[in-house]
Amino acid sequence: MSLSSIEVVKTLAGIDLPASKQEIVYYAERQGAQPDLLHAISALPERRYHTISGVKKAVQEHV
C-alpha cells in the first residue's frame, strides 16, 4: 500500500486536534478519503493525536 504524506495532510486539513483515532477516521470518511488511507487510519493505535505530523508518522509506521 502506497500512501503519500501529501494525501494524509490534504485529507486531514482542517481537523480539530487533538483528536482520537475514531474522530480522525470519522473526519477522513467525511472528507472522502481513499479506501487505502481509511484502512491505514483505522489500523492506528488507540490514542489521541495532537498534530497532523503525528498522524502522518503513525500512518507511515503502520502501513
Order of alpha helices (4+ residues) and beta strands (2+ residues): alpha-beta-alpha-alpha-beta-alpha
